[in-house]
Amino acid sequence: MTPTRTLRSGAILAALAVALGAFAAHGLKPRLDAAMLANFETGARYQMYAALALLALGTQPAQRRAPGFLLAGAIIFSGSLYVLALTGVKALGAVTPIGGALMIAGFVLAALDVKKGG
C-alpha cells in the first residue's frame, strides 16, 4: 500500500472503531449478554490497535507490505467478532483467528521492513 492509502485506511479504521465502540457502549449494552458485548468490544479494541499501527506505518515509506496485512486482519478479526456478537452465529469464531494471524503477520512484517539506520 502507498503511504497515502495507509494513512487514509488508518484514519477511517480509527473513526469506525470509535463509532462502533460507542455503539456497543450505548446501543448494544442493553441488548447483548455480557459475553457477546465483550466480543464486540474486543473487535473495536483490536480494530483501533490496527488503525494506530497503520497511521504510524503510513509515515514510513519503506512500509509497503505490513499495512495490507494489518488492514485485512483487522477487517476479518474485528468484522467476525462484530457479526458473531450481533447474530450469535458461533461458526464465525473459526474465522476470527485468521484475522488475528494476518494482524500478527503484519506486525512481524513491519518489524522486518524497518529501514536500517533510520
Secondary structure, 3 states (H helix, E strand, C coil): CCHHHHHHHHHHHHHHHHHHHHHHHHHHCCCCCHHHHHHHHHHHHHHHHHHHHHHHHCCCCCCCCHHHHHHHHHHHHHHHHHHHHHHCCHHHHHCHHHHHHHHHHHHHHHHHCCCCCC
